[in-house]
């Protein structure tokens, strides 16, 4: 059973990513942060228990986090939001690019570790091509996870900002229309 433990976090992340990215969904303003926080916790949990990274991976992390936040902010700007005037429900259409980027980051992270280290968490000998570049490739894959986490958090923040006027608009219409609540 212990040999499968390293696969639990990425498998759980992929299930969540693919499930949420497969259909239009209702924007629940009060729980916009739930999914990005789960992805962030899963991303950070994959980095825990590893040796402290060197200078190059730290530089990649430092570049990946603000880059992910910028991509998340600007991609949320292009998500189509629809307000149902009768119910006040806001729906959004997820983008295939965002779903693929998030799933790809988790797949890449564990594929790189598997290829470079001979398996996730294993002590197996590395293939010859991986000996000189393993730290760089694993660091880049880890940075990609942090990129996706920052993208999700910034996207949720921007969606929260964008939904406020729609909710205020719905409340104003409800107050102006007598006989509706």
Secondary structure, DSSP 8 states (H G I E B T S, - for coil): -GGGHHHHHHHHHHHHHHHHTTS-EE--GGGHHHHHHHHHHHHHHHHTTS----HHHHHHHHHHHHHHHHHHHHHHTTS-EEE-TTT--EEE---HHHHHHHHHHHHHHHHHHHHHHTSTT------GGGTTTHHHHHHHHHHHHHHHHHHHHHHHHHHHHHHHHHHHHHHHHHHHSTT--
